Amino acid sequence: MIIMIKAILFDKDGTLLKFSEIWVDSILEFLKGKNLSEDSKKKLFKKIGIVENNEVEENSILSSETIKDLAIIFSEYMEESEEEIYKDIDNFLLEFLKKNKEEIKETCDLKSLFADLKGRGILIGLFTSDNYRQAKFSMEYLELDKFIDFYAAADLYKKKPSTESLEIFKEKYSLKDDEIIVVGDSKVDMIFGRDTIKLGVLCGTGSREMLEKYTANISEDPRGVLKFL
């Protein structure tokens, strides 16, 4: 029996957007206003996944987890409460994104890809470990927001790999797992995909070796979804 794909769910950072220096730069800038020793900064960087040359480690907190998770780590090195740090980082990252929006870059020609998908009647969802305001701003800046039917952000639903948002999406649009493609670059994305069709992309922080542990479907970038249609 041929299964028709009805929806595609994309991770954001590392999948739709290049995991650029903006994310490391934003953390460095945020920490400038904090009274941290160089030794504390080094320990903090190691915990969140910033390695040599300010590169980001695959499946790390910075590459795969949420602002809330960053706040938990930061609270180990700062005097403020976890909740205060969370609100501070959330607001800071949004403003930093707005000031450096030219660094928001696509991994491929997403406007053409999304237009193609919508022309085929396919639903598009954005499932991110980022918060809603940052995700929405990025999509609006790239003029992609008009294509997106559903946003699942870490401050709206339980974070990935919890499938809370996936189950809500399926119920809202009366979808089955085998009618959905989940596209991502991390272990968290692949676990989140569960029984859907999973596509791992190599344009983010995840390696082919890691992604192949979870799916046989590997593509250089999100345009790989077209082979399923």
N, CA, C and O of each residue as an XYZ file, in Angstrom:
916
protein
N       0.831     -1.190      0.000
C       0.000      0.000      0.000
C       0.873      1.250      0.000
O       1.811      1.356      0.791
N       0.574      2.176     -0.867
C       1.333      3.421     -0.949
C       0.776      4.411      0.072
O      -0.425      4.683      0.095
N       1.653      4.944      0.911
C       1.244      5.925      1.911
C       1.503      7.318      1.362
O       2.593      7.611      0.871
N       0.499      8.169      1.448
C       0.671      9.545      0.994
C       1.138     10.416      2.154
O       0.524     10.411      3.222
N       2.215     11.159      1.953
C       2.711     12.080      2.971
C       1.798     13.301      3.021
O       1.530     13.939      2.003
N       1.336     13.606      4.210
C       0.421     14.739      4.377
C       1.031     15.896      5.170
O       0.526     17.018      5.116
N       2.105     15.631      5.898
C       2.710     16.679      6.727
C       4.201     16.444      6.903
O       4.668     15.306      6.942
N       4.943     17.548      7.009
C       6.380     17.478      7.267
C       6.700     18.417      8.420
O       6.339     19.594      8.405
N       7.383     17.875      9.416
C       7.747     18.635     10.601
C       9.248     18.864     10.613
O      10.035     17.918     10.584
N       9.629     20.112     10.654
C      11.044     20.478     10.588
C      11.553     21.005     11.926
O      10.893     21.810     12.582
N      12.734     20.540     12.318
C      13.493     21.180     13.383
C      13.971     22.524     12.820
O      13.998     22.708     11.603
N      14.344     23.455     13.692
C      14.777     24.775     13.203
C      16.297     24.872     13.071
O      16.833     24.829     11.964
N      16.986     25.004     14.203
C      18.431     25.259     14.157
C      19.214     24.015     13.752
O      19.098     22.960     14.375
N      20.005     24.159     12.707
C      20.779     23.042     12.194
C      20.046     22.267     11.112
O      20.639     21.431     10.429
N      18.746     22.545     10.956
C      17.946     21.864      9.936
C      17.455     22.873      8.900
O      17.813     22.786      7.725
N      16.640     23.826      9.334
C      16.200     24.896      8.432
C      17.201     26.050      8.429
O      17.450     26.673      7.397
N      17.761     26.319      9.591
C      18.707     27.430      9.726
C      20.106     26.908     10.037
O      20.277     25.949     10.789
N      21.096     27.559      9.444
C      22.473     27.197      9.732
C      22.752     27.461     11.208
O      22.388     28.508     11.744
N      23.401     26.497     11.856
C      23.773     26.699     13.255
C      25.014     27.586     13.251
O      26.141     27.116     13.403
N      24.769     28.882     13.071
C      25.860     29.829     12.831
C      26.469     30.326     14.135
O      26.066     29.933     15.230
N      27.453     31.205     13.977
C      28.141     31.745     15.140
C      27.237     32.606     16.004
O      27.596     32.939     17.133
N      26.063     32.972     15.487
C      25.177     33.854     16.240
C      24.808     33.255     17.590
O      24.638     33.987     18.565
N      24.682     31.915     17.657
C      24.256     31.291     18.905
C      25.372     31.314     19.941
O      25.126     31.585     21.116
N      26.593     31.031     19.510
C      27.729     31.117     20.435
C      27.981     32.579     20.791
O      28.218     32.904     21.955
N      27.930     33.465     19.791
C      28.164     34.892     20.032
C      27.163     35.462     21.035
O      27.515     36.286     21.879
N      25.922     35.015     20.933
C      24.901     35.525     21.850
C      25.193     35.106     23.294
O      24.982     35.882     24.226
N      25.674     33.888     23.468
C      26.029     33.414     24.816
C      27.223     34.207     25.349
O      27.229     34.624     26.507
N      28.236     34.413     24.499
C      29.411     35.174     24.911
C      29.027     36.591     25.317
O      29.520     37.113     26.317
N      28.150     37.206     24.544
C      27.703     38.573     24.815
C      26.896     38.625     26.111
O      27.051     39.546     26.913
N      26.037     37.632     26.307
C      25.226     37.570     27.523
C      26.117     37.484     28.766
O      25.856     38.135     29.777
N      27.159     36.682     28.673
C      28.037     36.459     29.823
C      28.930     37.654     30.142
O      29.475     37.749     31.242
N      29.080     38.575     29.172
C      29.887     39.776     29.430
C      29.317     40.588     30.580
O      30.047     41.257     31.312
N      28.009     40.519     30.724
C      27.370     41.289     31.789
C      27.326     40.554     33.119
O      26.733     41.041     34.082
N      27.941     39.404     33.176
C      27.928     38.599     34.396
C      29.327     38.526     35.002
O      30.330     38.526     34.288
N      29.372     38.466     36.312
C      30.650     38.433     37.022
C      31.141     36.992     37.169
O      31.014     36.372     38.225
N      31.704     36.485     36.072
C      32.194     35.106     36.063
C      33.692     35.074     35.819
O      34.212     35.829     34.997
N      34.376     34.206     36.530
C      35.810     34.032     36.305
C      36.021     33.271     35.001
O      35.103     32.624     34.498
N      37.222     33.350     34.462
C      37.533     32.634     33.229
C      37.415     31.127     33.434
O      36.997     30.400     32.533
N      37.785     30.669     34.620
C      37.678     29.241     34.924
C      36.219     28.795     34.922
O      35.894     27.726     34.405
N      35.338     29.618     35.502
C      33.903     29.299     35.523
C      33.326     29.284     34.113
O      32.504     28.431     33.776
N      33.763     30.234     33.294
C      33.286     30.293     31.910
C      33.686     29.027     31.150
O      32.887     28.468     30.398
N      34.920     28.584     31.352
C      35.394     27.375     30.671
C      34.569     26.160     31.076
O      34.211     25.337     30.233
N      34.270     26.050     32.360
C      33.457     24.934     32.848
C      32.038     25.014     32.297
O      31.453     24.004     31.905
N      31.496     26.225     32.273
C      30.144     26.428     31.749
C      30.090     26.064     30.265
O      29.173     25.373     29.820
N      31.078     26.534     29.506
C      31.130     26.230     28.065
C      31.148     24.723     27.827
O      30.450     24.206     26.954
N      31.962     24.030     28.624
C      32.070     22.573     28.468
C      30.730     21.904     28.723
O      30.351     20.974     28.011
N      30.013     22.373     29.734
C      28.726     21.776     30.085
C      27.663     21.989     29.013
O      26.840     21.107     28.769
N      27.679     23.159     28.372
C      26.628     23.429     27.376
C      27.031     23.008     25.961
O      26.198     23.013     25.055
N      28.311     22.642     25.767
C      28.717     22.098     24.478
C      29.483     23.019     23.558
O      29.554     22.765     22.355
N      30.064     24.093     24.097
C      30.943     24.946     23.285
C      32.359     24.404     23.440
O      32.906     24.367     24.542
N      32.947     23.982     22.314
C      34.268     23.356     22.349
C      35.304     24.266     21.684
O      35.074     25.466     21.540
N      36.428     23.705     21.283
C      37.517     24.493     20.699
C      37.051     25.302     19.494
O      36.191     24.867     18.729
N      37.637     26.487     19.343
C      37.311     27.409     18.249
C      35.847     27.831     18.273
O      35.282     28.208     17.247
N      35.238     27.762     19.459
C      33.833     28.157     19.649
C      32.869     27.364     18.768
O      31.821     27.870     18.363
N      33.236     26.121     18.477
C      32.325     25.252     17.739
C      31.379     24.581     18.731
O      31.644     24.522     19.932
N      30.256     24.073     18.188
C      29.227     23.488     19.046
C      29.201     21.976     18.871
O      29.160     21.472     17.749
N      29.224     21.268     19.974
C      29.256     19.813     19.988
C      27.883     19.247     19.619
O      26.855     19.810     19.996
N      27.869     18.130     18.879
C      26.592     17.510     18.525
C      25.908     16.956     19.770
O      26.558     16.492     20.706
N      24.568     17.019     19.752
C      23.732     16.523     20.850
C      24.027     17.198     22.180
O      23.769     16.621     23.236
N      24.564     18.411     22.142
C      24.862     19.141     23.375
C      23.651     19.965     23.808
O      22.650     20.046     23.097
N      23.762     20.572     24.986
C      22.672     21.421     25.473
C      22.446     22.596     24.525
O      21.300     22.930     24.224
N      23.519     23.226     24.052
C      23.362     24.383     23.170
C      22.785     23.993     21.821
O      22.020     24.762     21.239
N      23.128     22.823     21.310
C      22.651     22.432     19.985
C      21.281     21.781     19.994
O      20.581     21.807     18.982
N      20.882     21.195     21.125
C      19.664     20.377     21.125
C      18.641     20.691     22.205
O      17.479     20.296     22.097
N      19.064     21.393     23.239
C      18.165     21.598     24.371
C      17.587     23.016     24.390
O      17.717     23.754     23.413
N      16.957     23.390     25.486
C      16.148     24.597     25.543
C      16.815     25.731     26.329
O      17.842     25.544     26.982
N      16.196     26.908     26.243
C      16.658     28.052     27.035
C      16.546     27.723     28.523
O      17.383     28.141     29.323
N      15.515     26.981     28.882
C      15.345     26.559     30.271
C      16.528     25.704     30.725
O      17.007     25.846     31.850
N      16.992     24.823     29.850
C      18.147     23.977     30.183
C      19.415     24.808     30.340
O      20.239     24.534     31.213
N      19.569     25.830     29.488
C      20.712     26.731     29.628
C      20.657     27.444     30.973
O      21.674     27.583     31.652
N      19.458     27.896     31.356
C      19.300     28.621     32.619
C      19.673     27.746     33.809
O      20.255     28.226     34.781
N      19.339     26.475     33.730
C      19.673     25.540     34.818
C      21.190     25.461     34.994
O      21.696     25.516     36.115
N      21.909     25.333     33.880
C      23.377     25.272     33.941
C      23.950     26.603     34.415
O      24.838     26.631     35.267
N      23.449     27.697     33.869
C      23.962     29.020     34.232
C      23.778     29.300     35.725
O      24.611     29.958     36.348
N      22.676     28.791     36.290
C      22.388     29.067     37.704
C      23.420     28.439     38.635
O      23.541     28.840     39.793
N      24.162     27.457     38.132
C      25.220     26.839     38.935
C      26.405     27.786     39.129
O      27.211     27.616     40.044
N      26.496     28.795     38.244
C      27.657     29.687     38.263
C      27.292     31.143     38.572
O      28.171     32.002     38.640
N      25.997     31.420     38.757
C      25.547     32.792     38.983
C      24.732     32.889     40.266
O      24.224     31.891     40.778
N      24.622     34.101     40.769
C      23.910     34.327     42.017
C      22.397     34.410     41.811
O      21.632     34.146     42.739
N      21.963     34.771     40.609
C      20.530     34.897     40.355
C      19.847     33.532     40.387
O      20.493     32.495     40.242
N      18.536     33.553     40.580
C      17.773     32.309     40.579
C      17.634     31.782     39.156
O      17.806     32.513     38.181
N      17.323     30.516     39.069
C      17.123     29.889     37.763
C      16.043     30.608     36.960
O      16.192     30.818     35.756
N      14.956     30.983     37.633
C      13.842     31.667     36.952
C      14.255     33.048     36.457
O      13.877     33.450     35.357
N      15.021     33.768     37.253
C      15.506     35.097     36.843
C      16.423     34.984     35.631
O      16.326     35.770     34.689
N      17.312     34.000     35.669
C      18.241     33.794     34.548
C      17.473     33.409     33.293
O      17.783     33.888     32.202
N      16.472     32.545     33.440
C      15.666     32.119     32.288
C      15.027     33.319     31.583
O      15.125     33.454     30.364
N      14.377     34.184     32.357
C      13.724     35.361     31.776
C      14.743     36.290     31.137
O      14.507     36.859     30.071
N      15.886     36.432     31.810
C      16.967     37.297     31.313
C      17.504     36.781     29.977
O      17.651     37.550     29.027
N      17.798     35.478     29.904
C      18.333     34.891     28.666
C      17.297     34.965     27.543
O      17.627     35.306     26.407
N      16.048     34.643     27.867
C      14.991     34.640     26.859
C      14.870     36.012     26.194
O      14.823     36.112     24.968
N      14.821     37.043     26.995
C      14.709     38.404     26.447
C      15.980     38.821     25.722
O      15.924     39.440     24.659
N      17.124     38.476     26.301
C      18.402     38.854     25.693
C      18.580     38.208     24.322
O      18.985     38.879     23.372
N      18.283     36.917     24.207
C      18.478     36.200     22.954
C      17.580     36.754     21.851
O      17.998     36.836     20.696
N      16.359     37.131     22.195
C      15.465     37.710     21.190
C      16.013     39.036     20.683
O      16.038     39.281     19.477
N      16.452     39.888     21.597
C      16.992     41.186     21.187
C      18.293     41.024     20.408
O      18.539     41.754     19.448
N      19.116     40.081     20.814
C      20.368     39.819     20.096
C      20.071     39.346     18.677
O      20.747     39.741     17.727
N      19.061     38.501     18.543
C      18.650     37.995     17.233
C      18.190     39.140     16.335
O      18.540     39.191     15.156
N      17.413     40.046     16.894
C      16.904     41.189     16.122
C      18.038     42.103     15.661
O      18.015     42.617     14.542
N      19.023     42.299     16.525
C      20.150     43.180     16.191
C      21.108     42.540     15.186
O      21.832     43.234     14.472
N      21.101     41.212     15.142
C      22.030     40.489     14.260
C      21.279     39.598     13.276
O      21.734     38.504     12.941
N      20.131     40.076     12.820
C      19.259     39.240     11.984
C      19.889     38.810     10.664
O      19.466     37.822     10.064
N      20.894     39.549     10.216
C      21.569     39.156      8.974
C      22.306     37.823      9.128
O      22.693     37.198      8.140
N      22.494     37.397     10.379
C      23.147     36.116     10.635
C      22.166     34.943     10.626
O      22.573     33.789     10.762
N      20.870     35.238     10.465
C      19.867     34.174     10.352
C      19.914     33.680      8.906
O      19.443     34.367      7.999
N      20.471     32.511      8.695
C      20.721     32.025      7.337
C      20.123     30.644      7.119
O      20.188     29.777      7.991
N      19.545     30.458      5.950
C      18.928     29.180      5.588
C      19.979     28.140      5.223
O      21.070     28.478      4.765
N      19.642     26.890      5.429
C      20.530     25.804      5.026
C      20.373     25.475      3.540
O      21.231     24.822      2.946
N      19.262     25.936      2.946
C      19.021     25.759      1.516
C      17.929     26.763      1.118
O      17.509     27.569      1.949
N      17.470     26.728     -0.119
C      16.419     27.643     -0.571
C      15.076     27.179     -0.004
O      14.343     26.420     -0.637
N      14.780     27.651      1.189
C      13.584     27.199      1.887
C      12.303     27.758      1.292
O      11.270     27.090      1.312
N      12.356     28.964      0.765
C      11.140     29.548      0.201
C      10.637     28.713     -0.977
O       9.438     28.468     -1.111
N      11.562     28.285     -1.819
C      11.182     27.430     -2.954
C      10.695     26.073     -2.475
O       9.714     25.539     -2.992
N      11.388     25.516     -1.480
C      10.998     24.212     -0.937
C       9.609     24.278     -0.314
O       8.757     23.433     -0.590
N       9.387     25.268      0.515
C       8.091     25.389      1.193
C       6.964     25.667      0.198
O       5.860     25.143      0.345
N       7.242     26.485     -0.808
C       6.225     26.770     -1.818
C       5.861     25.490     -2.569
O       4.692     25.250     -2.870
N       6.859     24.682     -2.864
C       6.641     23.387     -3.524
C       5.756     22.497     -2.656
O       4.792     21.904     -3.139
N       6.096     22.411     -1.364
C       5.334     21.557     -0.450
C       3.884     22.030     -0.309
O       2.958     21.219     -0.324
N       3.697     23.323     -0.176
C       2.331     23.837     -0.033
C       1.539     23.625     -1.323
O       0.329     23.403     -1.290
N       2.246     23.697     -2.474
C       1.592     23.441     -3.754
C       1.089     22.009     -3.861
O       0.170     21.720     -4.628
N       1.694     21.117     -3.092
C       1.281     19.710     -3.058
C       0.253     19.456     -1.938
O      -0.189     18.325     -1.731
N      -0.112     20.518     -1.231
C      -1.104     20.389     -0.168
C      -0.569     19.815      1.123
O      -1.325     19.275      1.930
N       0.730     19.929      1.321
C       1.360     19.349      2.515
C       1.416     20.361      3.653
O       1.756     21.528      3.453
N       1.077     19.892      4.847
C       1.156     20.721      6.046
C       2.616     20.855      6.475
O       3.395     19.909      6.363
N       2.976     22.044      6.968
C       4.344     22.280      7.425
C       4.316     22.687      8.894
O       3.611     23.618      9.284
N       5.097     21.972      9.701
C       5.211     22.296     11.115
C       6.645     22.618     11.480
O       7.580     22.059     10.907
N       6.817     23.519     12.431
C       8.147     23.851     12.946
C       8.210     23.360     14.392
O       7.447     23.817     15.243
N       9.123     22.428     14.666
C       9.250     21.838     15.989
C      10.639     22.155     16.511
O      11.625     21.584     16.043
N      10.728     23.063     17.478
C      12.019     23.581     17.882
C      12.238     23.531     19.389
O      11.284     23.568     20.167
N      13.499     23.446     19.791
C      13.867     23.527     21.204
C      14.013     24.984     21.634
O      14.240     25.274     22.809
N      13.883     25.889     20.679
C      13.929     27.320     20.954
C      12.572     27.766     21.499
O      11.609     27.000     21.468
N      12.494     29.000     21.997
C      11.221     29.545     22.431
C      10.465     30.150     21.245
O      11.049     30.439     20.200
N       9.161     30.335     21.428
C       8.290     30.750     20.330
C       8.691     32.092     19.716
O       8.734     32.220     18.493
N       8.981     33.086     20.542
C       9.261     34.419     19.998
C      10.475     34.407     19.072
O      10.462     35.052     18.023
N      11.514     33.682     19.451
C      12.721     33.609     18.622
C      12.440     32.852     17.322
O      12.900     33.251     16.252
N      11.683     31.758     17.425
C      11.354     30.967     16.231
C      10.490     31.769     15.269
O      10.738     31.787     14.063
N       9.481     32.427     15.809
C       8.559     33.229     14.989
C       9.301     34.365     14.303
O       9.096     34.611     13.114
N      10.159     35.056     15.036
C      10.919     36.165     14.449
C      11.798     35.685     13.302
O      11.850     36.323     12.250
N      12.490     34.561     13.499
C      13.373     34.026     12.460
C      12.597     33.687     11.192
O      13.045     33.994     10.087
N      11.439     33.057     11.346
C      10.634     32.679     10.185
C      10.045     33.909      9.489
O       9.950     33.942      8.262
N       9.655     34.902     10.260
C       9.126     36.140      9.662
C      10.225     36.878      8.904
O       9.991     37.397      7.813
N      11.417     36.921      9.482
C      12.536     37.606      8.832
C      12.859     36.966      7.478
O      13.169     37.668      6.516
N      12.788     35.652      7.409
C      13.089     34.935      6.164
C      11.864     34.805      5.249
O      11.930     34.170      4.196
N      10.744     35.414      5.666
C       9.492     35.392      4.901
C       8.988     33.962      4.685
O       8.503     33.607      3.611
N       9.116     33.168      5.728
C       8.676     31.768      5.680
C       7.443     31.523      6.553
O       6.793     30.483      6.448
N       7.138     32.483      7.404
C       6.040     32.312      8.358
C       4.714     31.969      7.678
O       3.926     31.187      8.211
N       4.469     32.542      6.519
C       3.186     32.331      5.812
C       2.994     30.875      5.386
O       1.870     30.452      5.116
N       4.074     30.114      5.325
C       3.983     28.710      4.911
C       3.731     27.759      6.087
O       3.330     26.613      5.885
N       3.964     28.229      7.297
C       3.974     27.343      8.466
C       2.596     27.239      9.109
O       1.984     28.242      9.474
N       2.128     26.011      9.238
C       0.798     25.752      9.790
C       0.796     25.579     11.299
O      -0.226     25.793     11.951
N       1.937     25.192     11.855
C       1.963     24.817     13.278
C       3.343     25.091     13.859
O       4.357     24.657     13.313
N       3.368     25.815     14.969
C       4.618     26.054     15.701
C       4.600     25.256     17.001
O       3.650     25.353     17.779
N       5.633     24.478     17.235
C       5.809     23.790     18.517
C       7.148     24.240     19.089
O       8.207     23.817     18.624
N       7.090     25.101     20.101
C       8.294     25.636     20.722
C       8.398     25.148     22.166
O       7.426     24.662     22.744
N       9.588     25.286     22.732
C       9.855     24.727     24.061
C       9.080     25.418     25.176
O       8.909     24.845     26.251
N       8.608     26.642     24.937
C       7.818     27.331     25.958
C       6.315     27.177     25.726
O       5.510     27.761     26.452
N       5.936     26.389     24.712
C       4.518     26.125     24.446
C       4.129     24.696     24.807
O       3.011     24.437     25.253
N       5.065     23.772     24.608
C       4.814     22.353     24.865
C       6.008     21.760     25.601
O       7.046     22.406     25.743
N       5.852     20.530     26.066
C       6.988     19.839     26.666
C       8.084     19.712     25.619
O       7.807     19.464     24.446
N       9.308     19.882     26.042
C      10.418     19.903     25.097
C      10.619     18.539     24.435
O      10.281     17.502     25.005
N      11.174     18.560     23.224
C      11.586     17.323     22.568
C      12.623     16.623     23.460
O      13.432     17.312     24.080
N      12.631     15.299     23.549
C      11.919     14.348     22.696
C      10.508     13.975     23.146
O       9.918     13.054     22.581
N       9.943     14.666     24.153
C       8.537     14.428     24.474
C       7.709     14.618     23.207
O       7.943     15.551     22.438
N       6.750     13.738     22.995
C       5.933     13.812     21.778
C       4.602     14.532     22.019
O       3.672     14.407     21.222
N       4.516     15.277     23.111
C       3.274     16.007     23.392
C       2.834     16.847     22.193
O       1.689     16.751     21.752
N       3.739     17.664     21.669
C       3.384     18.541     20.538
C       3.064     17.732     19.290
O       2.180     18.108     18.520
N       3.769     16.629     19.082
C       3.506     15.775     17.928
C       2.098     15.181     18.019
O       1.366     15.155     17.030
N       1.730     14.713     19.191
C       0.412     14.120     19.365
C      -0.692     15.162     19.174
O      -1.736     14.856     18.598
N      -0.473     16.372     19.646
C      -1.448     17.452     19.456
C      -1.570     17.793     17.983
O      -2.673     18.011     17.482
N      -0.449     17.839     17.289
C      -0.436     18.111     15.850
C      -1.206     17.029     15.094
O      -2.018     17.335     14.221
N      -0.952     15.780     15.428
C      -1.633     14.657     14.770
C      -3.141     14.726     15.002
O      -3.932     14.507     14.084
N      -3.520     15.029     16.219
C      -4.950     15.097     16.533
C      -5.620     16.279     15.819
O      -6.732     16.152     15.306
N      -4.945     17.405     15.792
C      -5.514     18.603     15.170
C      -5.804     18.398     13.694
O      -6.816     18.875     13.181
N      -4.906     17.681     13.007
C      -5.048     17.507     11.562
C      -5.431     16.082     11.161
O      -5.386     15.738      9.980
N      -5.808     15.252     12.138
C      -6.242     13.870     11.887
C      -5.209     13.093     11.070
O      -5.510     12.555     10.005
N      -3.993     13.051     11.593
C      -2.877     12.416     10.893
C      -2.419     11.147     11.581
O      -2.585     10.973     12.789
N      -1.830     10.251     10.773
C      -1.201      9.036     11.290
C       0.310      9.193     11.189
O       0.811     10.007     10.413
N       1.032      8.402     11.983
C       2.494      8.498     11.993
C       3.103      8.324     10.610
O       4.023      9.052     10.237
N       2.590      7.358      9.845
C       3.214      7.073      8.547
C       2.812      8.071      7.455
O       3.162      7.892      6.288
N       2.081      9.115      7.836
C       1.754     10.202      6.904
C       2.599     11.444      7.179
O       2.425     12.495      6.562
N       3.535     11.279      8.143
C       4.339     12.420      8.611
C       5.828     12.138      8.437
O       6.301     11.036      8.716
N       6.561     13.153      7.970
C       8.020     13.102      7.947
C       8.534     14.072      9.009
O       8.111     15.227      9.054
N       9.437     13.608      9.857
C      10.110     14.470     10.818
C      11.548     14.661     10.351
O      12.270     13.690     10.121
N      11.957     15.920     10.212
C      13.282     16.249      9.684
C      14.115     16.938     10.758
O      13.682     17.931     11.342
N      15.310     16.411     11.020
C      16.152     17.028     12.035
C      17.602     16.625     11.917
O      17.963     15.774     11.105
N      18.444     17.257     12.752
C      19.888     17.000     12.686
C      20.452     16.441     13.980
O      21.665     16.279     14.108
N      19.576     16.142     14.951
C      20.092     15.704     16.254
C      19.452     14.412     16.739
O      18.433     13.966     16.212
N      20.067     13.826     17.743
C      19.529     12.629     18.400
C      18.136     12.914     18.954
O      17.228     12.093     18.825
N      17.976     14.083     19.572
C      16.675     14.470     20.144
C      15.596     14.484     19.066
O      14.486     14.001     19.291
N      15.918     15.035     17.894
C      14.943     15.086     16.792
C      14.535     13.689     16.355
O      13.357     13.424     16.113
N      15.504     12.807     16.258
C      15.226     11.454     15.783
C      14.387     10.665     16.799
O      13.480      9.924     16.419
N      14.691     10.828     18.079
C      13.894     10.156     19.110
C      12.483     10.728     19.130
O      11.510      9.992     19.294
N      12.378     12.025     18.965
C      11.076     12.700     18.904
C      10.221     12.131     17.768
O       9.006     11.993     17.908
N      10.862     11.803     16.645
C      10.139     11.310     15.477
C       9.459      9.976     15.675
O       8.513      9.648     14.958
N       9.932      9.192     16.647
C       9.316      7.906     16.998
C       8.935      7.074     15.776
O       9.804      6.597     15.046
N       7.619      6.901     15.558
C       7.133      5.997     14.509
C       6.785      6.707     13.203
O       6.182      6.112     12.310
N       7.164      7.972     13.095
C       6.979      8.684     11.831
C       8.102      8.273     10.874
O       8.964      7.473     11.236
N       8.091      8.813      9.670
C       9.216      8.663      8.748
C      10.240      9.726      9.141
O       9.921     10.915      9.153
N      11.448      9.318      9.458
C      12.460     10.257      9.936
C      13.514     10.518      8.857
O      13.971      9.594      8.184
N      13.886     11.775      8.707
C      14.948     12.166      7.782
C      16.011     12.937      8.557
O      15.732     14.000      9.111
N      17.223     12.403      8.594
C      18.335     13.094      9.233
C      19.073     13.945      8.219
O      19.353     13.494      7.108
N      19.390     15.178      8.601
C      20.100     16.072      7.678
C      21.503     16.378      8.203
O      21.736     16.440      9.410
N      22.427     16.568      7.263
C      23.835     16.754      7.598
C      24.263     18.221      7.615
O      25.452     18.526      7.707
N      23.284     19.130      7.526
C      23.606     20.554      7.463
C      23.680     21.198      8.851
O      23.880     22.407      8.967
N      23.516     20.383      9.907
C      23.580     20.915     11.266
C      24.771     20.383     12.021
O      25.859     20.242     11.462
N      24.570     20.083     13.302
C      25.684     19.628     14.137
C      25.793     18.104     14.194
O      26.802     17.574     14.659
N      24.776     17.403     13.732
C      24.771     15.948     13.802
C      25.583     15.277     12.706
O      25.543     15.707     11.553
N      26.310     14.240     13.052
C      27.125     13.502     12.082
C      26.296     12.404     11.419
O      25.272     11.978     11.952
N      26.749     11.957     10.264
C      26.083     10.844      9.580
C      26.091      9.598     10.476
O      25.085      8.895     10.578
N      27.217      9.334     11.114
C      27.346      8.156     11.971
C      26.291      8.161     13.076
O      25.680      7.130     13.358
N      26.080      9.307     13.696
C      25.094      9.403     14.765
C      23.677      9.255     14.224
O      22.878      8.506     14.785
N      23.362      9.951     13.154
C      21.998      9.941     12.600
C      21.604      8.554     12.095
O      20.443      8.158     12.197
N      22.578      7.819     11.549
C      22.276      6.495     11.007
C      21.909      5.479     12.091
O      21.426      4.389     11.781
N      22.132      5.826     13.342
C      21.690      4.965     14.445
C      20.170      5.015     14.599
O      19.571      4.139     15.223
N      19.554      6.050     14.021
C      18.118      6.274     14.215
C      17.300      6.195     12.930
O      16.090      5.970     12.980
N      17.944      6.375     11.786
C      17.214      6.319     10.520
C      18.163      5.984      9.370
O      19.345      6.329      9.392
N      17.618      5.308      8.378
C      18.396      5.006      7.167
C      18.274      6.150      6.167
O      18.976      6.180      5.157
N      17.375      7.093      6.458
C      17.129      8.211      5.547
C      18.004      9.401      5.929
O      17.758     10.069      6.933
N      19.025      9.657      5.120
C      19.963     10.742      5.379
C      20.044     11.637      4.146
O      20.103     11.151      3.016
N      20.045     12.944      4.374
C      20.122     13.902      3.271
C      21.068     15.036      3.654
O      21.300     15.293      4.835
N      21.603     15.704      2.655
C      22.483     16.834      2.926
C      21.731     17.988      3.585
O      22.280     18.678      4.444
N      20.481     18.198      3.187
C      19.685     19.299      3.727
C      18.193     18.957      3.612
O      17.852     17.886      3.109
N      17.301     19.840      4.066
C      15.857     19.515      4.083
C      15.222     19.197      2.737
O      14.139     18.615      2.698
N      15.862     19.562      1.642
C      15.295     19.247      0.330
C      15.198     17.749      0.100
O      14.555     17.306     -0.853
N      15.828     16.968      0.961
C      15.742     15.522      0.864
C      14.337     14.978      1.037
O      14.067     13.834      0.673
N      13.434     15.786      1.589
C      12.055     15.339      1.770
C      11.373     15.070      0.427
O      10.437     14.274      0.354
N      11.836     15.726     -0.620
C      11.183     15.627     -1.930
C      11.232     14.211     -2.494
O      10.388     13.842     -3.311
N      12.199     13.424     -2.073
C      12.300     12.062     -2.581
C      11.162     11.172     -2.067
O      10.915     10.096     -2.612
N      10.483     11.622     -1.030
C       9.370     10.850     -0.464
C       8.023     11.213     -1.102
O       7.012     10.570     -0.819
N       8.008     12.229     -1.953
C       6.749     12.764     -2.464
C       6.459     12.332     -3.907
O       5.430     12.708     -4.469
